[in-house]
């Protein structure tokens, strides 16, 4: 241990993750049941303390992988929360990350011991500490990013319908889009690949399935393309 900083008090660094998913036509946030004091048994965001051998990004990545079993998750650092009284146990600064995952993927590693549960953003229960503020800030950031980048596709299954895409962006932006105008604008962006398949569980006729053309988007982005709806 280095002798240089022994005169200074230690401060704990926590990592908290706001995990968004999209299912049943709703944008949702994943919560867990806290298994240690303080606030034992109450609803919390997934998180943990920074280990000496980890950097911030690695710590957030490990938390997400351990909880969901998923790799290559879309994840971004959100904000540092450092109010003096945010944690009643000690001086703790939390660095929050938000992540986007596909709920339809098999979350076999989801730790049931934590009583993990999805809640719609519009129906979030009270969370511990300042986790409510974290969710609000993450949702605001998601809405902002979704106007200029097609990050919403990170929340959809690999194959999706135009109505599914519209419902997702209505959930994110909290607005209603005209069906025809939305479809026309999405097709004009030329970012979707139409598949020779239909989803027939919603109607007899069925809706065509599409895939997001990431290569096409990367090409357009180099030219200064925006995804604003």
Buried (B, 14 or more C-beta within 10 A) or exposed (E): EEEEEEEEEEEEBBBBBBBBBBBEEBBBBBBBBBEEEEBEEBBBBBBBEBEEEBEBBEBBBBBBBEBBBBEEBBBBEBBEBBEEEBBEEEEBBBBBBBBBBBBBEEBEEBBEEBEBBBBBBEEBEEBBBBBBBBBBBBBEBBEEBBEEBBBBBBBBBEBBBBBBBBBBBBBBBEEEBEEEEBBEEBEEBEBBEEEEEBBEEEEEEEBBBBBBBEEBBEEBEEEEBEBEB
